[in-house]
Amino acid sequence: MKLAIEEAEKCLSEDDEIHPMVGVVIVKDGGVLVSAHRNENQKGSHAEFMAFKKAREASLDVRGATLYTTLEPCTYRNKPDFFPCSEHIANESISEVVIGMLDANPRIRGNGVNYLRKNRVAVNAIGILEEEILGLNSDYVKKYQQQ
């Protein structure tokens, strides 16, 4: 999770809105396959999407891997031609997801975890290094607390 936090710290917002800082690391057979962060491509892409894109480009097999993410994977996207991260994770046959914090957005909070579990992806750890991740995302959390 520390590596995922390091990735999250690299995030830059793509517009004037408040977005979460998200980092992802995919691990398999005791080694890191790939890591990524939100908006890594300067197009607002989510960290999970970027990690899978990098894995495909490097011909890496992520099936059966564990994915560490600082934020619960999304279950909807504002852009109709983009798949939610939770669907990407299930479609890529990731076996386990470790989550740093649940999403503050009430449309996602808990739904990402539920989607993954319903689609046979283990979610056995939530809240790993959560205080540190909350520090990175304090503005994002406040945004939803005010609604």
Secondary structure as GFF3:
##gff-version 3
##sequence-region A 1 147
A	DSSP	alpha_helix	2	8	.	.	.	ID=ss1
A	DSSP	beta_strand	23	28	.	.	.	ID=ss2
A	DSSP	beta_strand	31	37	.	.	.	ID=ss3
A	DSSP	alpha_helix	47	57	.	.	.	ID=ss4
A	DSSP	beta_strand	66	71	.	.	.	ID=ss5
A	DSSP	alpha_helix	85	91	.	.	.	ID=ss6
A	DSSP	beta_strand	96	101	.	.	.	ID=ss7
A	DSSP	alpha_helix	111	118	.	.	.	ID=ss8
A	DSSP	beta_strand	122	126	.	.	.	ID=ss9
A	DSSP	alpha_helix	130	136	.	.	.	ID=ss10
A	DSSP	alpha_helix	138	145	.	.	.	ID=ss11
###
